[in-house]
């Protein structure tokens, strides 16, 4: 039996088979879970294409976390494919181009607001939308990038990740009495489609190549995906409000 045997898991953010979210979905299925994916807009076609590469075909429901109608209908759409949810992967992030690339001092509020809503507030929006079908206990896991320091050219996305970390702690506080755990996995840099939109991504690769005690493979999303699956399982029953670092150890090293 796998560690997610009999559990139902909603996975957001699958684009290509290089996505961390794709490997979470794959591993979750291999560990016995029934997986439902979500996507929307132009990404929907990419998500449906990636489903064919999973061990078992999975349904894809439409969800834009900035759309109140989509959020209001999420529980019903999930129930079309499962009786309730035991786990959620939040793999959602976006910042407009002007909010990245060294433009920190000149970024306007509308672009900052977009980054914060999509990348941080959506953790709360998604969790609350799914609350009617979240079982007790259940586990919500988000994907993070260490927000304790300022990274080159990451700019307002770094601020959004800091907000995501704080949002996770408050969700953990308020949902803990319901038996719902909320945690983050802070992965090192992975060459995903999302990473390609970050100007100067190669600078992150250089940092990890020099400073990771365990070394780091930017083409391997599986270590981060394994951590997500483990946090969704019953093996972490008393862990919530935490950031689990899966970055080869870079977060622990000085400059």
C-alpha positions as CSV (number, residue, x, y, z in Angstrom):
1,X,0.0,0.0,0.0
2,X,1.2,3.5,-0.8
3,X,1.3,6.3,1.7
4,X,-1.7,8.0,0.0
5,X,-3.8,4.9,-0.5
6,X,-7.5,5.8,-0.7
7,X,-6.9,9.5,-0.5
8,X,-8.3,12.2,-2.9
9,X,-5.9,14.9,-3.9
10,X,-6.4,18.1,-5.9
11,X,-3.3,19.3,-7.7
12,X,-3.1,22.7,-9.2
13,X,-0.4,24.1,-11.5
14,X,0.4,21.2,-13.8
15,X,1.6,22.6,-17.1
16,X,4.3,20.3,-18.6
17,X,5.8,17.1,-17.3
18,X,8.7,19.2,-16.0
19,X,6.4,20.9,-13.5
20,X,6.9,20.0,-9.9
21,X,3.1,19.8,-9.7
22,X,3.1,17.1,-12.5
23,X,5.5,15.0,-10.4
24,X,3.4,15.5,-7.3
25,X,0.4,14.2,-9.3
26,X,2.4,11.2,-10.7
27,X,3.8,10.2,-7.3
28,X,0.5,10.7,-5.6
29,X,-1.1,8.3,-8.0
30,X,1.8,5.8,-7.6
31,X,1.2,6.1,-3.8
32,X,-2.5,5.2,-4.2
33,X,-4.2,8.5,-4.4
34,X,-7.1,9.5,-6.7
35,X,-5.9,12.7,-8.3
36,X,-7.9,15.6,-9.7
37,X,-6.1,18.4,-11.6
38,X,-7.1,22.0,-12.1
39,X,-6.2,24.5,-14.8
40,X,-7.7,27.4,-16.8
41,X,-7.4,29.6,-19.8
42,X,-4.6,28.9,-22.3
43,X,-2.9,26.6,-19.8
44,X,-5.8,24.2,-19.9
45,X,-4.6,22.6,-23.2
46,X,-1.1,22.1,-21.7
47,X,-2.5,20.5,-18.6
48,X,-4.8,18.1,-20.6
49,X,-1.8,17.1,-22.7
50,X,0.3,16.4,-19.6
51,X,-2.5,14.1,-18.2
52,X,-1.6,11.6,-20.9
53,X,1.8,11.2,-19.3
54,X,0.4,10.3,-15.9
55,X,0.2,6.6,-14.8
56,X,-3.6,6.9,-14.8
57,X,-5.7,9.5,-16.7
58,X,-6.9,12.2,-14.3
59,X,-9.9,14.6,-14.7
60,X,-9.1,18.3,-15.2
61,X,-11.4,20.9,-13.7
62,X,-11.4,24.6,-14.6
63,X,-10.2,26.9,-11.8
64,X,-9.0,30.5,-12.0
65,X,-8.1,31.4,-8.4
66,X,-8.8,35.1,-9.1
67,X,-12.3,34.4,-10.4
68,X,-14.9,34.4,-7.6
69,X,-17.4,32.3,-9.7
70,X,-14.7,29.6,-10.2
71,X,-13.9,29.6,-6.5
72,X,-17.6,29.3,-5.6
73,X,-18.0,26.3,-7.8
74,X,-14.8,24.5,-6.9
75,X,-16.4,22.2,-4.2
76,X,-19.1,21.1,-6.6
77,X,-16.7,20.4,-9.4
78,X,-14.5,18.4,-7.1
79,X,-17.4,16.3,-5.9
80,X,-18.1,15.3,-9.5
81,X,-14.9,13.2,-9.3
82,X,-14.5,12.3,-5.6
83,X,-16.5,12.4,-2.4
84,X,-14.1,14.7,-0.6
85,X,-10.5,15.9,-0.6
86,X,-7.7,14.7,1.7
87,X,-5.0,16.9,0.2
88,X,-4.4,20.0,-2.0
89,X,-1.3,21.1,-3.8
90,X,-1.1,24.9,-4.3
91,X,1.3,25.4,-7.2
92,X,0.2,28.8,-8.3
93,X,2.3,31.9,-8.9
94,X,2.6,34.8,-11.3
95,X,4.1,38.2,-11.4
96,X,3.9,40.6,-14.3
97,X,7.2,41.3,-16.2
98,X,7.5,44.7,-14.6
99,X,7.6,43.1,-11.2
100,X,10.7,41.1,-11.9
101,X,14.1,41.5,-13.4
102,X,15.6,44.3,-11.3
103,X,12.8,46.7,-11.6
104,X,11.8,46.6,-7.9
105,X,11.9,50.3,-7.2
106,X,9.9,51.2,-10.2
107,X,7.1,48.6,-10.1
108,X,3.6,50.1,-9.9
109,X,1.0,48.9,-7.4
110,X,-1.3,47.2,-10.0
111,X,1.5,44.9,-10.9
112,X,2.5,44.3,-7.3
113,X,-1.2,43.6,-6.4
114,X,-1.4,41.0,-9.2
115,X,1.7,39.2,-7.9
116,X,0.4,39.2,-4.3
117,X,-3.1,38.1,-5.3
118,X,-2.1,35.2,-7.6
119,X,1.0,34.0,-5.7
120,X,0.0,34.5,-2.0
121,X,-3.7,35.4,-1.4
122,X,-4.7,32.5,-3.7
123,X,-3.4,30.1,-1.0
124,X,-6.2,31.4,1.2
125,X,-8.7,31.6,-1.6
126,X,-8.1,28.1,-2.8
127,X,-8.2,26.5,0.7
128,X,-11.4,28.3,1.7
129,X,-13.1,27.4,-1.6
130,X,-12.2,23.7,-1.0
131,X,-13.1,23.8,2.7
132,X,-16.6,22.3,2.2
133,X,-15.1,19.1,0.8
134,X,-11.9,19.0,2.8
135,X,-12.0,16.1,5.1
136,X,-10.7,16.0,8.7
137,X,-7.8,15.5,8.8
138,X,-6.5,16.9,5.5
139,X,-3.3,18.5,4.3
140,X,-2.7,21.6,2.1
141,X,0.8,21.9,0.7
142,X,2.1,24.9,-1.2
143,X,5.2,25.4,-3.3
144,X,7.6,28.1,-2.1
145,X,11.0,29.6,-2.9
146,X,12.9,30.7,0.2
147,X,11.7,34.2,1.1
148,X,14.1,34.9,4.0
149,X,16.5,36.8,1.8
150,X,16.5,39.0,-1.3
151,X,17.3,37.1,-4.5
152,X,18.8,38.7,-7.6
153,X,16.0,39.9,-9.9
154,X,13.3,38.0,-8.1
155,X,11.9,41.3,-6.8
156,X,8.2,41.4,-6.1
157,X,7.8,37.7,-6.5
158,X,10.1,37.4,-3.5
159,X,7.8,39.7,-1.6
160,X,4.8,37.6,-2.7
161,X,6.6,34.4,-1.5
162,X,7.2,36.0,1.9
163,X,3.4,36.8,2.0
164,X,2.7,33.2,1.0
165,X,4.8,32.0,4.0
166,X,2.9,34.3,6.3
167,X,-0.4,33.3,4.9
168,X,0.4,29.7,5.5
169,X,1.1,30.3,9.1
170,X,-2.2,32.1,9.6
171,X,-4.1,29.3,7.8
172,X,-2.4,26.8,9.9
173,X,-3.5,28.6,13.0
174,X,-7.1,29.0,12.0
175,X,-7.6,25.6,10.4
176,X,-5.7,23.5,12.8
177,X,-8.7,23.0,15.1
178,X,-10.5,21.4,12.1
179,X,-7.6,19.0,11.6
180,X,-6.3,20.7,8.5
181,X,-2.5,21.0,8.2
182,X,-1.0,23.7,6.0
183,X,2.7,23.6,5.0
184,X,5.1,24.7,2.3
185,X,7.9,23.1,0.4
186,X,10.6,25.5,-0.5
187,X,12.3,24.0,-3.5
188,X,15.6,25.0,-5.1
189,X,15.5,26.3,-8.7
190,X,14.0,23.9,-11.2
191,X,14.0,24.5,-15.0
192,X,10.2,24.6,-15.4
193,X,8.1,26.7,-17.7
194,X,7.5,29.1,-14.9
195,X,11.2,29.5,-14.3
196,X,11.7,30.5,-17.9
197,X,9.7,33.6,-17.2
198,X,12.1,34.8,-14.4
199,X,14.8,37.1,-15.9
200,X,18.3,36.0,-14.8
201,X,17.2,32.5,-13.8
202,X,20.7,31.3,-14.6
203,X,22.0,33.3,-11.6
204,X,20.0,31.0,-9.3
205,X,21.6,28.0,-11.0
206,X,25.1,29.5,-10.2
207,X,24.2,30.0,-6.5
208,X,23.1,26.4,-6.1
209,X,26.0,25.0,-8.1
210,X,28.4,26.7,-5.7
211,X,26.6,26.4,-2.3
212,X,24.4,23.3,-2.1
213,X,26.1,20.8,0.3
214,X,24.1,17.9,-1.2
215,X,24.5,19.4,-4.8
216,X,21.4,20.3,-6.8
217,X,20.0,19.2,-10.1
218,X,17.9,21.9,-11.7
219,X,16.4,19.4,-14.1
220,X,15.0,17.1,-11.4
221,X,11.7,18.1,-9.8
222,X,11.2,14.8,-8.0
223,X,12.9,15.6,-4.7
224,X,10.5,18.5,-4.1
225,X,7.5,16.5,-5.3
226,X,8.4,13.7,-2.9
227,X,8.3,16.1,0.0
228,X,4.9,17.4,-1.1
229,X,3.5,13.9,-1.2
230,X,5.0,13.0,2.2
231,X,3.4,16.1,3.7
232,X,0.0,15.0,2.3
233,X,0.3,11.6,3.9
234,X,-0.4,10.5,7.4
235,X,3.3,10.5,8.2
236,X,3.3,14.2,9.2
237,X,0.3,14.3,11.5
238,X,1.6,17.0,13.8
239,X,3.4,19.3,11.3
240,X,1.7,22.5,10.3
241,X,2.7,26.1,9.6
242,X,6.1,24.9,8.5
243,X,8.4,25.5,5.5
244,X,10.2,22.3,4.5
245,X,13.4,23.1,2.5
246,X,14.2,20.8,-0.4
247,X,17.1,22.8,-1.8
248,X,20.2,20.7,-1.4
249,X,20.8,22.6,1.9
250,X,21.5,26.0,0.4
251,X,19.1,27.7,2.9
252,X,21.4,26.6,5.7
253,X,24.6,28.1,4.3
254,X,26.0,31.6,4.7
255,X,27.0,33.8,1.8
